[in-house]
């Protein structure tokens, strides 16, 4: 049974929970095959606790996420502070206060939990036609691995504005989060989500965005820290001529699980999309998951779209799951494609560098840096780029130790 997609204040409760991976043998039921078909609800009971057999949970260690399957009690597991841009924070939004819920529809239990557990949503609002030179920097600090918090954030760029918003997650907590992104007509917005948690942290986040006519969204998911981190972005290119650039970078160590399920929906005509996620893995039990879904809708004539995922496995015992999917409902497109590759060091690259007097250790370092720097350099914030390159160097030093 599909759950209601009405506003949360009007959502209807259903007796049977949603199971996207229900068996075909159930009378008259066909399992969900594509991301666009997933049901939505703001009621966590409509989903039920995942078992790991559901299509959207089968690559995730659900047992480790079990603390996030119930609404937080006190909700004091994280603190929020602003490095810059606090003047762009508007009054908090209760459920039913526009624009909260204009775009967002919870598609799994943790997103519904985050909605229900957030009586007030943080609202970052960039005024019409304003160009914000300095990034709006929000520090989200976990206050303890055994402490819980839920959050809903709304980032809204009004018409013809321009801004960058950075969410930096540090410390440790059990944290369910929704990020609702609204890019009005002609606006240009960059959203960067940095996961630099301590090893004990557990974090799930649903990012959902809508991009208006002739507007552009650049969206980054960069995950280095945390025990289990699952950040799932969904972007709808709704307006004619809208553009979406979705980039990701992850570096998984021993025992870490870093996951992103990406959905790019070309809805309006003449839209352009580019998805590129890269990951490196090292250590026993290091695990990354990338699932990329692109839907080119029936009215998305003249669309140009491409998605790719590349993973570099640095040691034995690490595993990368990579699944690209492409669904096209119109034949009038400029181009569409997808690609996925997971491998170890390129022996030819290593030989080339070593033949020029570079040691094997230094050659490996240069190969990894060259592989990952591509994403870092797209950020456009020199101080942050330097910080992330230093973090990569630290990771490499550990694998070579």
FIGUFI-577664 format. One record per residue (C-alpha): x, y, z; residue in three letters. Coordinates in nm, 3 decimals. Layout:
         u         v         w   code
         X         Y         Z    ala
...
END
This chain:
         u         v         w   code
     0.000     0.000     0.000    unk
     0.139     0.339    -0.093    unk
     0.144     0.603     0.177    unk
    -0.015     0.944     0.145    unk
     0.188     1.222    -0.013    unk
    -0.020     1.499     0.147    unk
     0.132     1.759     0.376    unk
     0.252     1.621     0.711    unk
    -0.030     1.787     0.903    unk
    -0.279     1.606     0.679    unk
    -0.096     1.275     0.629    unk
    -0.312     0.970     0.669    unk
    -0.194     0.673     0.871    unk
    -0.195     0.333     0.701    unk
    -0.219     0.002     0.882    unk
     0.036    -0.179     0.665    unk
     0.388    -0.043     0.642    unk
     0.561     0.035     0.315    unk
     0.794    -0.239     0.189    unk
     0.955    -0.145    -0.145    unk
     1.107    -0.491    -0.170    unk
     0.793    -0.689    -0.096    unk
     0.789    -1.027    -0.263    unk
     0.617    -1.060    -0.601    unk
     0.439    -1.361    -0.459    unk
     0.217    -1.133    -0.254    unk
    -0.115    -1.111    -0.434    unk
    -0.122    -0.829    -0.687    unk
     0.196    -0.663    -0.559    unk
     0.493    -0.576    -0.780    unk
     0.810    -0.455    -0.605    unk
     0.937    -0.104    -0.670    unk
     1.190    -0.115    -0.952    unk
     1.300     0.249    -0.989    unk
     1.374     0.541    -0.759    unk
     1.093     0.749    -0.909    unk
     0.835     0.491    -0.803    unk
     0.920     0.492    -0.434    unk
     0.628     0.584    -0.208    unk
     0.644     0.874     0.038    unk
     0.510     0.942     0.383    unk
     0.577     1.172     0.677    unk
     0.465     0.900     0.920    unk
     0.752     0.668     1.026    unk
     0.502     0.391     1.103    unk
     0.414     0.372     0.735    unk
     0.765     0.247     0.660    unk
     0.841     0.022     0.954    unk
     1.195    -0.058     1.066    unk
     1.411    -0.177     0.773    unk
     1.520    -0.538     0.766    unk
     1.797    -0.501     0.508    unk
     1.596    -0.682     0.239    unk
     1.433    -0.364     0.104    unk
     1.573    -0.235    -0.226    unk
     1.686     0.093    -0.070    unk
     1.842    -0.070     0.239    unk
     2.000    -0.391     0.112    unk
     2.352    -0.243     0.094    unk
     2.327    -0.069     0.433    unk
     2.420    -0.210     0.780    unk
     2.072    -0.144     0.920    unk
     2.152    -0.284     1.265    unk
     2.405    -0.006     1.319    unk
     2.143     0.253     1.223    unk
     1.873     0.117     1.456    unk
     1.904     0.410     1.703    unk
     1.779     0.635     1.421    unk
     1.455     0.441     1.370    unk
     1.285     0.623     1.659    unk
     1.235     0.996     1.714    unk
     1.502     1.147     1.938    unk
     1.397     1.226     2.293    unk
     1.564     1.545     2.407    unk
     1.724     1.601     2.066    unk
     2.033     1.760     2.219    unk
     2.288     1.540     2.043    unk
     2.434     1.817     1.826    unk
     2.504     2.189     1.851    unk
     2.486     2.445     1.570    unk
     2.707     2.749     1.517    unk
     2.789     2.983     1.231    unk
     3.136     3.059     1.103    unk
     2.981     3.317     0.869    unk
     2.650     3.411     0.713    unk
     2.429     3.403     1.022    unk
     2.249     3.712     0.890    unk
     2.086     3.492     0.626    unk
     1.903     3.280     0.884    unk
     1.528     3.352     0.893    unk
     1.272     3.259     1.156    unk
     1.249     2.882     1.216    unk
     0.981     2.691     1.028    unk
     0.722     2.469     1.193    unk
     0.554     2.194     0.993    unk
     0.310     2.368     0.762    unk
     0.509     2.694     0.750    unk
     0.611     2.774     0.392    unk
     0.847     2.697     0.234    unk
     0.905     2.392     0.456    unk
     0.760     2.093     0.275    unk
     0.738     2.270    -0.060    unk
     0.991     2.026    -0.204    unk
     1.057     1.763     0.059    unk
     0.879     1.426     0.068    unk
     1.020     1.162     0.303    unk
     1.097     0.838     0.117    unk
     1.231     0.627     0.404    unk
     1.191     0.591     0.778    unk
     1.490     0.803     0.882    unk
     1.371     1.096     0.671    unk
     1.024     1.067     0.826    unk
     1.185     1.046     1.171    unk
     1.388     1.361     1.104    unk
     1.071     1.542     0.995    unk
     0.870     1.436     1.298    unk
     1.159     1.504     1.535    unk
     1.206     1.862     1.412    unk
     0.932     2.088     1.550    unk
     1.130     2.380     1.408    unk
     1.341     2.379     1.092    unk
     1.646     2.599     1.043    unk
     1.578     2.828     0.745    unk
     1.865     2.980     0.546    unk
     1.724     3.233     0.298    unk
     1.928     3.417     0.036    unk
     1.747     3.740    -0.066    unk
     1.639     3.807    -0.422    unk
     1.919     3.928    -0.655    unk
     2.179     3.926    -0.376    unk
     2.525     3.786    -0.449    unk
     2.680     3.648    -0.131    unk
     3.057     3.652    -0.166    unk
     3.151     3.464     0.153    unk
     3.010     3.113     0.211    unk
     2.735     3.067     0.468    unk
     2.917     2.827     0.701    unk
     2.716     2.612     0.944    unk
     2.909     2.397     1.192    unk
     2.715     2.095     1.322    unk
     2.904     1.941     1.614    unk
     2.812     1.605     1.764    unk
     2.811     1.610     2.144    unk
     2.851     1.239     2.211    unk
     2.827     0.903     2.035    unk
     2.535     0.799     2.258    unk
     2.335     1.119     2.207    unk
     2.053     1.157     1.952    unk
     1.928     1.444     1.740    unk
     1.689     1.499     1.450    unk
     1.694     1.799     1.219    unk
     1.524     1.953     0.917    unk
     1.705     2.234     0.735    unk
     1.565     2.450     0.457    unk
     1.807     2.630     0.224    unk
     1.630     2.872    -0.009    unk
     1.792     3.087    -0.279    unk
     1.546     3.346    -0.408    unk
     1.528     3.461    -0.770    unk
     1.858     3.561    -0.932    unk
     2.055     3.531    -0.608    unk
     2.393     3.362    -0.571    unk
     2.543     3.189    -0.266    unk
     2.735     2.895    -0.123    unk
     2.622     2.712     0.190    unk
     2.858     2.476     0.375    unk
     2.738     2.218     0.630    unk
     3.031     2.078     0.829    unk
     2.963     1.779     1.055    unk
     3.217     1.695     1.328    unk
     3.227     1.518     1.664    unk
     3.004     1.216     1.723    unk
     2.629     1.168     1.752    unk
     2.335     0.961     1.633    unk
     2.195     1.209     1.382    unk
     1.898     1.198     1.144    unk
     1.885     1.495     0.910    unk
     1.682     1.634     0.622    unk
     1.810     1.913     0.397    unk
     1.546     2.077     0.177    unk
     1.695     2.290    -0.102    unk
     1.494     2.536    -0.310    unk
     1.664     2.718    -0.598    unk
     1.429     2.979    -0.741    unk
     1.433     3.095    -1.105    unk
     1.766     3.234    -1.219    unk
     1.945     3.166    -0.889    unk
     2.285     3.001    -0.851    unk
     2.338     2.796    -0.536    unk
     2.617     2.570    -0.416    unk
     2.555     2.337    -0.120    unk
     2.849     2.149     0.032    unk
     2.791     1.880     0.295    unk
     3.108     1.773     0.475    unk
     3.101     1.459     0.687    unk
     3.411     1.474     0.909    unk
     3.264     1.284     1.201    unk
     3.455     1.079     1.455    unk
     3.451     0.703     1.405    unk
     3.161     0.646     1.649    unk
     2.914     0.872     1.468    unk
     2.603     0.742     1.290    unk
     2.446     0.980     1.038    unk
     2.167     0.956     0.783    unk
     2.064     1.252     0.569    unk
     1.813     1.305     0.289    unk
     1.889     1.604     0.066    unk
     1.603     1.697    -0.165    unk
     1.624     1.988    -0.408    unk
     1.416     2.159    -0.674    unk
     1.582     2.386    -0.931    unk
     1.379     2.652    -1.112    unk
     1.401     2.792    -1.463    unk
     1.749     2.899    -1.575    unk
     1.878     2.827    -1.225    unk
     2.184     2.623    -1.125    unk
     2.257     2.398    -0.828    unk
     2.601     2.259    -0.748    unk
     2.577     1.995    -0.477    unk
     2.869     1.825    -0.302    unk
     2.871     1.528    -0.062    unk
     3.216     1.480     0.091    unk
     3.246     1.199     0.347    unk
     3.568     1.120     0.528    unk
     3.455     1.044     0.884    unk
     3.187     0.851     1.070    unk
     3.113     0.488     1.144    unk
     2.803     0.472     0.923    unk
     2.724     0.772     0.702    unk
     2.439     0.763     0.450    unk
     2.373     1.087     0.259    unk
     2.115     1.053    -0.020    unk
     2.069     1.354    -0.251    unk
     1.768     1.391    -0.480    unk
     1.756     1.680    -0.729    unk
     1.466     1.776    -0.954    unk
     1.553     1.998    -1.251    unk
     1.203     2.138    -1.274    unk
     1.241     2.461    -1.470    unk
     1.332     2.505    -1.835    unk
     1.705     2.550    -1.878    unk
     1.788     2.446    -1.521    unk
     2.121     2.280    -1.443    unk
     2.235     2.041    -1.172    unk
     2.590     1.934    -1.091    unk
     2.615     1.661    -0.829    unk
     2.962     1.577    -0.704    unk
     3.080     1.341    -0.434    unk
     3.403     1.236    -0.266    unk
     3.450     0.966    -0.004    unk
     3.748     0.805     0.169    unk
     3.654     0.494     0.367    unk
     3.884     0.345     0.631    unk
     3.869     0.009     0.808    unk
     3.520    -0.060     0.940    unk
     3.365     0.252     0.787    unk
     3.048     0.246     0.578    unk
     3.001     0.552     0.353    unk
     2.694     0.557     0.129    unk
     2.514     0.783    -0.117    unk
     2.204     0.704    -0.321    unk
     2.178     0.979    -0.582    unk
     1.868     1.070    -0.782    unk
     1.868     1.328    -1.063    unk
     1.529     1.394    -1.222    unk
     1.524     1.591    -1.547    unk
     1.169     1.724    -1.545    unk
     1.182     2.048    -1.746    unk
     1.301     2.093    -2.106    unk
     1.659     2.181    -2.203    unk
     1.801     2.083    -1.865    unk
     2.160     1.982    -1.805    unk
     2.292     1.742    -1.544    unk
     2.630     1.604    -1.448    unk
     2.690     1.351    -1.169    unk
     3.042     1.249    -1.068    unk
     3.124     1.065    -0.745    unk
     3.470     0.935    -0.660    unk
     3.584     0.722    -0.370    unk
     3.894     0.567    -0.219    unk
     3.893     0.275     0.023    unk
     4.154     0.124     0.252    unk
     4.151    -0.122     0.541    unk
     3.962    -0.433     0.642    unk
     3.586    -0.386     0.618    unk
     3.600    -0.046     0.452    unk
     3.279    -0.021     0.250    unk
     3.139     0.239     0.014    unk
     2.802     0.231    -0.162    unk
     2.698     0.449    -0.455    unk
     2.365     0.407    -0.631    unk
     2.298     0.660    -0.906    unk
     1.954     0.699    -1.062    unk
     1.884     0.941    -1.346    unk
     1.531     0.992    -1.478    unk
     1.474     1.191    -1.797    unk
     1.103     1.266    -1.791    unk
     0.858     1.272    -2.079    unk
     0.866     1.653    -2.100    unk
     1.244     1.688    -2.063    unk
     1.314     1.752    -2.432    unk
     1.665     1.865    -2.521    unk
     1.818     1.721    -2.205    unk
     2.191     1.658    -2.168    unk
     2.282     1.423    -1.882    unk
     2.568     1.207    -1.765    unk
     2.650     1.021    -1.442    unk
     2.964     0.837    -1.335    unk
     3.112     0.672    -1.028    unk
     3.481     0.584    -0.991    unk
     3.635     0.396    -0.700    unk
     3.996     0.319    -0.613    unk
     4.054     0.024    -0.377    unk
     4.387     0.070    -0.201    unk
     4.411    -0.244     0.018    unk
     4.273    -0.593     0.057    unk
     3.952    -0.629     0.254    unk
     3.783    -0.316     0.119    unk
     3.467    -0.322    -0.093    unk
     3.291    -0.073    -0.319    unk
     2.935    -0.127    -0.446    unk
     2.848     0.087    -0.747    unk
     2.515     0.076    -0.932    unk
     2.425     0.330    -1.204    unk
     2.071     0.340    -1.342    unk
     1.928     0.545    -1.630    unk
     1.558     0.579    -1.719    unk
     1.453     0.775    -2.031    unk
     1.092     0.861    -2.115    unk
     1.152     1.077    -2.423    unk
     1.355     1.028    -2.739    unk
     1.422     1.399    -2.792    unk
     1.746     1.444    -2.595    unk
     2.091     1.581    -2.664    unk
     2.266     1.304    -2.477    unk
     2.249     1.067    -2.181    unk
     2.492     0.817    -2.040    unk
     2.624     0.650    -1.729    unk
     2.941     0.474    -1.621    unk
     3.089     0.296    -1.322    unk
     3.439     0.165    -1.255    unk
     3.610     0.014    -0.950    unk
     3.971    -0.096    -0.953    unk
     4.313    -0.097    -0.792    unk
     4.621     0.104    -0.884    unk
     4.700     0.132    -1.251    unk
     5.026    -0.059    -1.286    unk
     5.116     0.139    -1.597    unk
     5.086     0.467    -1.408    unk
     5.303     0.333    -1.127    unk
     5.563     0.204    -1.373    unk
     5.570     0.537    -1.556    unk
     5.636     0.728    -1.233    unk
     5.889     0.479    -1.095    unk
     6.076     0.480    -1.425    unk
     6.138     0.849    -1.362    unk
     6.300     0.794    -1.026    unk
     5.993     0.827    -0.805    unk
     5.964     0.572    -0.525    unk
     5.672     0.329    -0.523    unk
     5.526     0.487    -0.207    unk
     5.543     0.838    -0.354    unk
     5.408     0.713    -0.687    unk
     5.104     0.563    -0.515    unk
     5.049     0.887    -0.326    unk
     5.056     1.088    -0.648    unk
     4.813     0.854    -0.822    unk
     4.558     0.876    -0.539    unk
     4.591     1.253    -0.510    unk
     4.546     1.293    -0.884    unk
     4.238     1.072    -0.871    unk
     4.063     1.257    -0.586    unk
     4.179     1.615    -0.642    unk
     3.947     1.648    -0.940    unk
     3.646     1.674    -0.707    unk
     3.819     1.892    -0.448    unk
     3.914     2.154    -0.705    unk
     3.551     2.197    -0.810    unk
     3.457     2.343    -0.470    unk
     3.582     2.691    -0.550    unk
     3.677     2.768    -0.187    unk
     4.059     2.773    -0.160    unk
     4.074     2.736     0.221    unk
     3.839     2.438     0.216    unk
     4.022     2.279    -0.076    unk
     4.351     2.303     0.117    unk
     4.187     2.150     0.426    unk
     4.053     1.853     0.231    unk
     4.379     1.791     0.047    unk
     4.554     1.785     0.385    unk
     4.295     1.531     0.507    unk
     4.364     1.311     0.206    unk
     4.737     1.331     0.277    unk
     4.669     1.218     0.635    unk
     4.467     0.920     0.511    unk
     4.744     0.824     0.269    unk
     5.004     0.843     0.544    unk
     4.804     0.586     0.741    unk
     4.786     0.337     0.456    unk
     5.160     0.370     0.396    unk
     5.252     0.346     0.765    unk
END
